[in-house]
Amino acid sequence: MRCFVSLDGTERELLVERLGNRGLRLTFDGQSFEASVLNVAAGEYSVLVGNQSFDFLIVRAGSELTVSSRGRLNRLAFFTGRPAAASPTAGHASGRVEVRAMMPGRVVEVTASVGQHVERGQGVVVIEAMKMENEVKAPKAGTIAKVEVTAGQTVEKGDLLVVVE
């Protein structure tokens, strides 16, 4: 399968070829590698590439995926059939965007407040999960319309944190 991935507004071609039950051959930016993928729970994947293991938590929001691995969050948009650059909204979230918890944890800090202007990629909430602090970032520039959490609060995967308009 040939698709295009938009990561932070930069479009790249991704080729995916299935190799048996759990195997994939991925070609990204001209580099090919084989991976073994195991779906361990809803939205949770364990991926083995060579002798390195990676765990991913993936949440879908419309045509965009939020991928968490090793304490980093990335938002990806996938397009098939035409480059993402041909899409008028590629790399730009529009309208009201709900920012949700990627995993269960405890809110350490809320850095955004209602009415505050934020830039895309600016931290809005810090959540401690699995003994690591994860900064949740604004998916777009805009104004914080709603803050649904407070420091010290426990959140579950999928809980609403903030709304950016």
C-alpha positions in Angstrom: 0.0 0.0 0.0 1.3 3.4 -0.9 0.3 6.4 1.3 1.5 9.8 2.3 2.1 10.8 5.9 2.0 14.3 7.2 4.1 14.8 10.4 4.2 18.3 11.7 3.2 19.7 8.3 5.9 17.8 6.4 4.6 15.2 3.9 6.5 12.0 3.2 5.8 8.9 1.2 5.3 5.6 3.0 5.1 2.2 1.3 3.7 -0.7 3.4 4.0 -4.3 2.3 2.5 -7.1 4.4 4.8 -10.1 5.1 2.8 -12.9 6.6 0.6 -12.6 9.8 2.6 -10.0 11.8 5.3 -8.9 9.4 5.6 -5.6 7.5 8.1 -4.1 5.1 8.1 -0.4 5.5 9.8 2.1 3.1 10.0 5.6 4.5 12.2 8.4 3.1 13.9 5.8 0.8 14.9 3.5 3.7 13.4 0.0 3.9 13.1 -2.1 7.0 11.1 -5.1 8.2 9.1 -5.1 11.4 7.1 -7.6 13.3 3.9 -6.0 14.8 1.8 -7.4 17.6 -1.5 -5.8 18.7 -1.4 -6.2 22.5 -4.6 -4.3 23.3 -7.0 -1.8 21.7 -4.7 0.9 20.3 -1.5 -0.6 21.8 1.2 -2.2 19.6 4.5 -3.8 20.2 6.9 -3.5 17.2 10.1 -5.4 16.8 12.6 -4.0 14.2 15.8 -6.0 14.1 16.8 -6.4 17.7 15.0 -3.3 18.9 11.6 -3.3 20.5 9.2 -0.3 20.5 5.8 0.1 22.2 3.2 2.4 20.6 -0.1 3.7 21.9 -2.2 5.0 19.0 -5.4 7.0 19.2 -7.4 8.0 16.1 -9.2 11.3 15.9 -10.8 11.6 12.4 -8.1 11.3 9.7 -5.4 12.0 12.3 -3.5 9.6 14.5 -1.8 10.5 17.8 1.1 8.2 18.4 2.9 7.9 21.7 6.2 6.0 22.1 9.0 6.4 24.6 7.5 9.5 26.1 7.0 11.4 22.8 3.7 12.3 21.2 3.4 12.8 17.5 0.3 13.6 15.4 0.2 12.0 12.0 -2.2 12.4 9.1 -2.4 9.7 6.5 -3.6 10.1 2.9 -4.0 7.6 0.2 -4.3 8.2 -3.5 -2.8 11.6 -3.5 -0.1 13.5 -1.7 -1.1 15.2 1.5 0.1 18.5 0.0 -2.9 18.4 -2.3 -5.2 18.5 0.6 -6.2 22.0 1.6 -6.1 21.2 5.3 -2.9 19.0 5.4 -0.9 19.7 8.5 -3.5 22.2 9.9 -6.1 21.3 12.4 -9.2 23.4 12.0 -12.2 24.2 14.1 -12.7 22.9 17.6 -10.1 20.3 18.6 -10.5 18.1 21.7 -7.2 17.1 23.3 -7.6 13.7 25.1 -5.4 11.6 27.4 -3.3 9.1 25.5 -2.9 6.8 28.5 -4.0 6.6 32.1 -2.0 8.7 34.5 -1.9 11.6 37.0 -2.1 15.3 35.9 1.1 16.9 37.2 0.6 20.4 35.8 -2.0 22.3 33.7 -0.1 25.0 31.8 -3.0 26.4 29.8 -6.0 28.3 31.0 -9.3 29.2 29.5 -9.0 32.2 27.1 -5.3 31.8 26.7 -3.8 31.8 23.2 -1.6 28.9 22.4 0.7 28.1 19.5 0.7 24.7 17.8 3.1 22.4 19.7 2.9 24.5 22.9 2.5 22.4 26.1 -0.9 22.5 27.7 -0.9 19.7 30.3 1.7 17.4 31.8 0.7 13.9 32.7 2.7 11.4 34.7 2.3 7.8 33.4 4.5 4.8 34.0 6.9 6.9 36.0 7.5 9.3 33.1 6.2 12.9 32.6 4.5 13.4 29.2 3.8 16.9 28.0 0.6 17.1 26.0 0.9 19.7 23.3 -1.7 21.8 21.5 -2.4 20.3 18.1 -3.0 23.7 16.5 -2.7 27.4 17.3 -5.8 28.8 18.8 -7.6 29.8 22.1 -8.2 27.4 25.0 -12.0 27.1 25.2 -12.2 24.6 28.0 -9.9 23.0 30.6 -11.3 19.8 32.0 -8.5 18.7 34.4 -6.6 20.0 37.4 -3.2 19.1 38.9 -3.3 16.0 41.0 -6.3 14.5 39.1 -6.2 11.0 37.8 -7.2 10.5 34.1 -8.0 7.5 32.0 -7.1 6.9 28.4 -9.4 9.0 26.2 -10.5 11.5 29.0 -10.9 15.1 27.7 -8.1 17.3 28.9 -8.6 20.6 27.0 -10.4 22.0 24.0 -8.6 24.3 21.5 -10.6 26.5 19.2 
